[in-house]
Amino acid sequence: MPTVGLFNKEAKQVGDIQLNDKVFAVEVNEAAMHQVVVALLANKRQGTQSAKTRAEVRGGGIKPWRQKGTGRARQGSIRAPQWIKGGVVFAPKPRDYRMSIPKSMKRVAMVSALTSKVQNNEMVVLESLDFEAPKTKQVVNMLKAFEAKKTLIITAESNENVYKSARNIEGVAVLPVNNINVYDLLKYPTVMVTKDAVTKIEEVYA
């Protein structure tokens, strides 16, 4: 079992914590992580973009001038793509970008992402993370203590005080365990997880 340090908010080590091999010490599957990230980003797309083709724009029913003898290039419609206010070539139409991923692949990708964070020393386990009231300065001081900038903070439950304290800090995000995903884990160079959140992650993925 991998063992990592357990820290308080002042970045002082207060002990060690053993992590589950089935979650934090598996073989990293980069192909699965890539596939899941592609699907996550595709599923975020609205797919509502739309433009009109030459068949849909208004006007252009008559040939603008005769075929020959004018000295100008031959034209068949003022709504052809080369004309101003003409139709769009291969115009985008509303479509569904959704991709489905098997649950087994999602699990492999998640444990691979968690393992890669541990292997690269990019995961910090916090003893606890409780604020009496929302205070941005508390999170700023904590990040300075750990010398962290772009950071994902994972809590066991939705914590309004922690969320409000961090929401105005650029490059910092707060997510409860049930909302974490592979994309966010890989996006942030530093991941801070509370001890309770680690227990929940192991319960779900081990």
Backbone torsions as a table, in degrees:
resi	resn	phi	psi	omega
1	MET	NA	130.9	177.0
2	PRO	-68.6	141.1	179.4
3	THR	-117.0	128.0	179.0
4	VAL	-125.4	162.8	-179.3
5	GLY	-74.0	150.4	176.1
6	LEU	-109.7	122.7	-171.6
7	PHE	-118.0	155.9	170.6
8	ASN	-96.2	-176.4	-175.5
9	LYS	-69.2	-16.1	178.5
10	GLU	-91.2	9.7	178.8
11	ALA	69.1	23.0	176.1
12	LYS	-99.0	131.8	-178.7
13	GLN	-73.2	127.1	-178.3
14	VAL	-111.8	1.0	-179.7
15	GLY	164.2	-165.1	177.7
16	ASP	-128.2	158.2	177.0
17	ILE	-137.3	135.3	178.1
18	GLN	-92.3	133.0	-178.3
19	LEU	-102.8	151.9	-178.1
20	ASN	-71.6	131.3	-179.9
21	ASP	-60.7	-34.1	-175.0
22	LYS	-72.4	-12.6	-178.0
23	VAL	-116.6	-40.6	-172.1
24	PHE	-113.0	8.2	179.1
25	ALA	-146.2	47.0	179.0
26	VAL	-100.3	173.2	175.1
27	GLU	-75.5	125.3	-176.1
28	VAL	-72.6	123.0	179.9
29	ASN	-104.8	94.8	-176.4
30	GLU	-67.2	-33.5	-179.2
31	ALA	-64.7	-41.4	178.7
32	ALA	-66.0	-41.7	178.8
33	MET	-61.8	-43.4	179.3
34	HIS	-61.4	-45.0	-178.2
35	GLN	-62.7	-41.8	-178.8
36	VAL	-69.4	-39.9	178.5
37	VAL	-64.0	-42.7	177.5
38	VAL	-59.2	-43.2	-179.9
39	ALA	-66.2	-42.0	179.7
40	LEU	-60.7	-44.8	-179.7
41	LEU	-69.1	-36.5	178.2
42	ALA	-66.3	-39.1	-178.2
43	ASN	-71.0	-17.3	176.7
44	LYS	-79.8	-16.4	-176.8
45	ARG	-72.6	136.0	-179.5
46	GLN	-75.2	-36.8	-179.9
47	GLY	70.3	29.3	-177.6
48	THR	-103.6	3.9	-178.2
49	GLN	-65.7	143.0	-177.1
50	SER	-155.9	139.7	174.2
51	ALA	-141.7	161.0	-176.2
52	LYS	-94.2	141.0	174.1
53	THR	-85.6	176.3	-179.2
54	ARG	-64.5	-20.8	178.7
55	ALA	-79.5	-16.3	-173.8
56	GLU	-106.5	-20.5	-179.3
57	VAL	-73.2	155.3	-174.9
58	ARG	-79.5	140.7	174.5
59	GLY	91.7	-172.5	176.3
60	GLY	79.8	23.3	-176.5
61	GLY	-77.9	-19.3	-176.2
62	ILE	-115.4	149.0	177.2
63	LYS	-65.8	127.3	-172.6
64	PRO	-63.6	-35.5	173.3
65	TRP	-153.1	167.2	-175.3
66	ARG	-63.4	160.9	-172.9
67	GLN	-64.7	-44.1	-171.5
68	LYS	-126.9	157.2	170.1
69	GLY	94.7	-5.3	-178.2
70	THR	-93.8	-16.6	-176.4
71	GLY	85.8	-7.1	179.0
72	ARG	-98.5	164.0	179.1
73	ALA	-65.9	146.2	-179.9
74	ARG	-67.7	138.0	-179.1
75	GLN	-136.9	143.4	-180.0
76	GLY	-109.0	-23.1	-178.0
77	SER	-160.0	142.0	177.7
78	ILE	-78.7	1.0	177.1
79	ARG	-109.7	17.0	172.7
80	ALA	-69.3	157.2	-173.0
81	PRO	-57.1	-28.5	-177.1
82	GLN	-79.2	-7.0	179.9
83	TRP	-93.1	149.1	171.8
84	ILE	-63.0	138.5	-174.9
85	LYS	66.7	16.5	175.8
86	GLY	-80.7	175.4	-179.5
87	GLY	-73.5	165.8	179.8
88	VAL	-96.6	133.5	177.2
89	VAL	-72.2	132.3	-178.5
90	PHE	50.5	50.3	-175.6
91	ALA	-58.9	136.6	176.9
92	PRO	-67.8	143.0	179.6
93	LYS	-127.6	154.3	178.4
94	PRO	-54.7	134.0	-179.5
95	ARG	-152.9	163.3	-179.7
96	ASP	-101.2	120.2	-179.0
97	TYR	-92.8	1.4	-171.3
98	ARG	-58.9	136.4	175.7
99	MET	-121.7	137.9	178.1
100	SER	-101.1	137.2	-178.8
101	ILE	-122.1	133.8	177.7
102	PRO	-60.6	147.2	179.9
103	LYS	-59.5	-36.6	-179.0
104	SER	-64.0	-37.8	178.5
105	MET	-69.8	-37.5	177.6
106	LYS	-61.4	-41.1	-179.7
107	ARG	-66.4	-44.3	178.8
108	VAL	-60.3	-42.9	-179.8
109	ALA	-65.0	-40.1	-178.1
110	MET	-66.0	-48.6	-178.9
111	VAL	-68.9	-29.4	175.9
112	SER	-66.4	-41.7	179.1
113	ALA	-65.4	-42.6	178.8
114	LEU	-64.7	-41.2	178.8
115	THR	-63.8	-42.6	-179.0
116	SER	-62.8	-34.1	178.0
117	LYS	-66.3	-40.3	178.8
118	VAL	-68.3	-44.4	-178.3
119	GLN	-63.7	-33.2	-178.0
120	ASN	-93.7	9.9	-179.2
121	ASN	55.1	39.6	-179.4
122	GLU	-107.4	7.8	179.5
123	MET	-114.9	132.4	176.8
124	VAL	-118.4	125.9	178.2
125	VAL	-99.3	122.7	-178.9
126	LEU	-98.2	139.9	178.8
127	GLU	-60.8	-43.3	176.6
128	SER	-163.2	164.1	178.9
129	LEU	-147.9	86.7	-178.8
130	ASP	-128.3	130.3	176.0
131	PHE	-117.3	137.4	179.1
132	GLU	-68.4	-30.3	179.1
133	ALA	-153.1	156.6	178.7
134	PRO	-61.2	125.8	-179.1
135	LYS	-151.7	106.8	-176.6
136	THR	-59.5	-35.5	-176.8
137	LYS	-61.1	-31.5	179.6
138	GLN	-63.6	-43.2	179.3
139	VAL	-70.2	-39.4	178.4
140	VAL	-59.7	-44.8	179.4
141	ASN	-64.5	-38.7	178.8
142	MET	-63.9	-44.7	179.8
143	LEU	-64.2	-38.4	177.5
144	LYS	-64.4	-38.6	-179.9
145	ALA	-62.8	-36.6	180.0
146	PHE	-91.0	-2.2	-176.9
147	GLU	56.1	43.4	-178.8
148	ALA	-110.2	146.8	178.4
149	LYS	-119.0	-81.6	-179.9
150	LYS	-78.5	108.9	-167.6
151	THR	-137.3	141.3	171.6
152	LEU	-107.7	123.8	178.8
153	ILE	-104.9	123.7	-178.0
154	ILE	-112.3	123.8	178.8
155	THR	-111.7	159.7	-178.3
156	ALA	-68.4	-41.3	179.2
157	GLU	-127.7	168.9	174.1
158	SER	-62.8	120.0	-177.3
159	ASN	-118.8	104.1	-174.0
160	GLU	-64.4	-39.1	-179.2
161	ASN	-64.3	-42.6	178.6
162	VAL	-67.5	-42.8	-179.3
163	TYR	-61.0	-48.1	-178.9
164	LYS	-67.2	-29.9	179.9
165	SER	-71.0	-26.8	-173.6
166	ALA	-108.1	-10.4	-170.2
167	ARG	-67.8	-22.7	-179.9
168	ASN	-94.5	4.0	179.7
169	ILE	-93.3	123.2	-177.9
170	GLU	-65.9	133.6	176.9
171	GLY	82.1	9.6	-179.9
172	VAL	-121.4	134.0	178.7
173	ALA	-131.7	150.1	178.6
174	VAL	-123.6	127.2	179.3
175	LEU	-135.7	141.3	169.9
176	PRO	-76.2	163.0	-176.0
177	VAL	-55.0	-40.2	-174.9
178	ASN	-73.4	-2.9	179.3
179	ASN	-113.4	1.0	-177.9
180	ILE	-71.9	151.6	178.3
181	ASN	-145.6	167.1	-174.7
182	VAL	-63.6	-40.2	-177.5
183	TYR	-59.5	-48.1	-178.7
184	ASP	-67.4	-36.2	178.3
185	LEU	-62.0	-40.1	-178.2
186	LEU	-81.9	-24.6	-176.0
187	LYS	-70.3	-37.8	-174.6
188	TYR	-96.3	128.2	-179.6
189	PRO	-63.4	-29.1	-179.5
190	THR	-122.9	132.7	177.0
191	VAL	-120.9	120.1	176.6
192	MET	-104.6	123.5	-176.7
193	VAL	-123.5	134.8	175.7
194	THR	-76.2	157.3	-179.1
195	LYS	-59.0	-40.8	178.6
196	ASP	-64.8	-36.3	179.2
197	ALA	-66.7	-38.4	176.8
198	VAL	-59.5	-43.5	178.8
199	THR	-60.2	-42.2	179.9
200	LYS	-67.2	-40.6	178.3
201	ILE	-60.9	-43.1	179.5
202	GLU	-66.1	-36.4	178.2
203	GLU	-62.8	-38.4	-176.5
204	VAL	-78.9	-45.3	-170.0
205	TYR	-100.7	-10.3	179.2
206	ALA	-87.5	NA	NA
